[in-house]
Amino acid sequence: MLEGLEPPKKIPACKVRAVLQGLETKDQEILKNALANPDWPHSTLTHELNRRGIKISEQPVRTHRLGRCSCA
């Protein structure tokens, strides 16, 4: 009856999703568009976000853009 019973797998939260959820709707759309725009290199985008008080590093942005985060 209990064959295959295993604890649930922990899915790490995506830092980009957490940042998006903390923004107002207008800012969410601006960031989503920037994330989708290949003219924004990962490092440049994270630098500009940090300048505006959004603390995030390049790796979570890269992982999110490549679809390798928990959002995928």
C-alpha positions, -999 to +999 in steps of 0.1 A: +000+000+000+028+025+008+052+014-019+071+043-033+064+066-004+090+094-005+092+128+010+083+157-014+112+171-033+122+205-023+121+230-052+143+259-045+127+293-050+137+313-080+153+346-070+140+363-101+104+352-094+108+365-058+120+398-071+092+400-096+066+392-070+079+421-048+074+447-075+044+467-085+026+456-117+042+483-139+077+474-127+070+437-131+062+443-168+094+464-173+116+437-157+099+409-177+105+428-209+142+434-199+146+397-190+132+387-225+154+413-243+187+398-255+201+433-258+204+432-220+235+412-210+231+394-177+258+415-160+245+448-173+209+440-162+219+429-127+241+460-124+213+483-132+189+464-109+214+467-081+218+504-087+180+507-083+180+489-050+171+454-062+197+431-048+203+402-072+234+386-087+240+376-123+237+338-118+200+338-109+192+360-138+212+337-162+195+306-147+160+321-151+167+332-186+179+298-196+148+281-181+169+262-156+152+276-125+120+264-106+099+286-129+105+263-159 
